[in-house]
Amino acid sequence: MTDPGFWMRLAIAGITATSEATFPENDLGAPDFESTAMVARTLEYFDELPPRQRRLLVLLFVLTELCAGLLSFRLSRFSRLPVRHRTWALHSFRRSDLLVLRVLGDALKATTTMMYMSHPLAIEWIGEYRVCDRPLDPVKIAVRPAALSGATEAGR
């Protein structure tokens, strides 16, 4: 993306802040938001969407950047809050009694999880595999053709 405009810069800050809060660096060995290239891949995903859906997702992250700090009782942009506070805010939104906050929290969690779980490092870390090869699929996932044979023998 060349020289993003004002709104897209806000959206990128919101994507980065949300991704870092949802998938931070950890001691578990799980890939974090940086190693899974969350921001770049989310922007690529935006480019593939029809204009209306793209605008809605950009708006989601712009509003998150501008309003989430206020909604979590801090007078700051979301990206300027400490990671632990952003994580707490997203978790609080998802548990809120207010439907609008629950929808906001779930939309942010769903979007970031979709991007995270489609990265090869995350796929490998959770141990996902297929039982047959799909050569035309650009996402390469380990193939274990014998995985189902063990399950049918155990069921006999």
VMD Tcl script that draws the C-alpha trace (Angstrom):
set ca {
  {0.00 0.00 0.00}
  {1.45 3.34 -1.00}
  {0.98 6.33 1.28}
  {-2.26 5.43 3.08}
  {-4.66 8.28 3.74}
  {-5.78 9.59 7.11}
  {-8.58 7.05 7.65}
  {-6.48 4.11 6.54}
  {-3.65 5.16 8.90}
  {-6.18 5.13 11.75}
  {-7.42 1.72 10.63}
  {-3.85 0.37 10.48}
  {-3.21 1.65 14.02}
  {-6.44 -0.06 15.14}
  {-5.51 -3.31 13.40}
  {-2.05 -3.27 14.95}
  {-3.34 -2.46 18.45}
  {-6.08 -5.08 18.30}
  {-3.78 -7.75 16.85}
  {-1.14 -7.15 19.50}
  {-3.74 -7.29 22.29}
  {-5.29 -10.47 20.91}
  {-2.10 -12.34 19.97}
  {0.75 -10.81 22.01}
  {4.26 -12.12 22.50}
  {4.06 -15.10 24.85}
  {6.08 -17.74 26.68}
  {4.03 -20.61 25.26}
  {5.86 -20.68 21.95}
  {2.74 -19.72 20.00}
  {3.35 -17.32 17.13}
  {2.53 -13.71 17.96}
  {0.88 -11.00 15.86}
  {4.20 -9.92 14.31}
  {5.45 -13.38 13.31}
  {2.10 -14.06 11.62}
  {2.21 -10.71 9.75}
  {-1.26 -9.82 10.98}
  {-1.31 -6.21 9.81}
  {0.01 -6.83 6.29}
  {-2.22 -9.85 5.78}
  {-5.30 -8.01 7.07}
  {-4.63 -5.19 4.61}
  {-4.26 -7.75 1.79}
  {-7.58 -9.24 2.87}
  {-9.19 -5.79 2.75}
  {-7.97 -5.39 -0.84}
  {-9.80 -8.59 -1.83}
  {-13.13 -7.53 -0.34}
  {-15.94 -5.80 -2.23}
  {-15.94 -2.03 -1.52}
  {-18.87 -2.08 0.92}
  {-17.43 -4.83 3.13}
  {-13.98 -3.20 2.96}
  {-15.43 0.11 4.18}
  {-17.20 -1.65 7.06}
  {-14.02 -3.35 8.25}
  {-11.95 -0.19 7.87}
  {-14.64 1.64 9.87}
  {-14.54 -1.09 12.55}
  {-10.82 -0.54 13.11}
  {-11.02 3.26 12.81}
  {-13.74 3.34 15.48}
  {-11.71 0.96 17.61}
  {-8.67 3.22 17.38}
  {-10.63 6.37 18.19}
  {-13.29 5.13 20.62}
  {-12.06 1.98 22.40}
  {-9.82 3.99 24.71}
  {-12.80 6.09 25.79}
  {-15.02 3.02 26.13}
  {-12.46 1.51 28.47}
  {-12.37 4.72 30.55}
  {-9.04 6.01 29.24}
  {-8.57 9.28 27.40}
  {-6.29 7.92 24.74}
  {-6.29 6.29 21.35}
  {-6.48 2.52 21.57}
  {-3.01 2.02 20.09}
  {-1.44 4.22 22.78}
  {-2.75 2.12 25.66}
  {-0.51 -0.53 27.23}
  {-1.00 -4.01 25.73}
  {-2.38 -5.44 28.97}
  {-5.03 -2.70 29.10}
  {-6.00 -3.29 25.46}
  {-6.34 -7.01 26.17}
  {-8.51 -6.25 29.20}
  {-10.63 -3.80 27.15}
  {-11.32 -6.33 24.37}
  {-12.19 -8.98 26.93}
  {-14.50 -6.52 28.73}
  {-16.24 -5.56 25.49}
  {-16.98 -9.23 24.76}
  {-18.49 -9.71 28.26}
  {-20.42 -6.44 28.33}
  {-24.14 -6.21 29.04}
  {-24.39 -3.68 26.21}
  {-25.05 -5.38 22.89}
  {-23.11 -2.79 20.90}
  {-19.94 -3.45 22.95}
  {-20.36 -7.23 22.67}
  {-20.75 -6.93 18.89}
  {-17.67 -4.68 18.72}
  {-15.59 -7.07 20.82}
  {-16.75 -10.16 18.92}
  {-16.16 -8.51 15.53}
  {-12.62 -7.57 16.52}
  {-11.90 -11.02 17.95}
  {-13.38 -12.81 14.92}
  {-11.47 -10.72 12.38}
  {-8.12 -11.06 14.12}
  {-8.62 -14.76 14.84}
  {-9.47 -15.45 11.19}
  {-6.27 -13.74 10.07}
  {-4.15 -15.40 12.76}
  {-5.46 -18.93 12.25}
  {-4.91 -18.78 8.48}
  {-1.15 -18.24 8.84}
  {1.12 -21.31 8.33}
  {2.91 -20.78 11.68}
  {-0.38 -20.80 13.61}
  {-1.65 -23.79 11.62}
  {1.53 -25.70 12.42}
  {1.51 -24.66 16.09}
  {-2.01 -25.98 16.73}
  {-1.21 -29.20 14.85}
  {-3.80 -28.88 12.10}
  {-3.55 -31.43 9.31}
  {-5.51 -32.79 6.37}
  {-6.17 -36.38 5.42}
  {-5.81 -35.73 1.69}
  {-3.62 -33.44 -0.36}
  {-5.12 -30.32 -1.96}
  {-2.49 -29.22 -4.46}
  {-4.43 -26.16 -5.66}
  {-4.88 -24.72 -2.16}
  {-2.32 -21.96 -1.60}
  {-2.29 -22.65 2.16}
  {0.02 -25.58 2.73}
  {-1.11 -27.79 5.60}
  {0.50 -31.06 6.67}
  {-1.10 -34.15 5.14}
  {-1.59 -37.34 7.18}
  {-3.48 -39.81 4.98}
  {-3.44 -42.54 7.62}
  {-5.05 -40.38 10.31}
  {-8.55 -41.68 9.64}
  {-7.56 -45.33 9.49}
  {-6.52 -45.26 13.17}
  {-9.88 -43.74 14.13}
  {-11.90 -46.43 12.33}
  {-9.88 -49.26 13.86}
  {-10.41 -47.82 17.35}
  {-14.17 -47.69 16.76}
  {-14.49 -51.41 15.95}
}
mol new
graphics top color blue
foreach p $ca { graphics top sphere $p radius 0.5 }
foreach p [lrange $ca 0 end-1] q [lrange $ca 1 end] { graphics top cylinder $p $q radius 0.2 }
display resetview
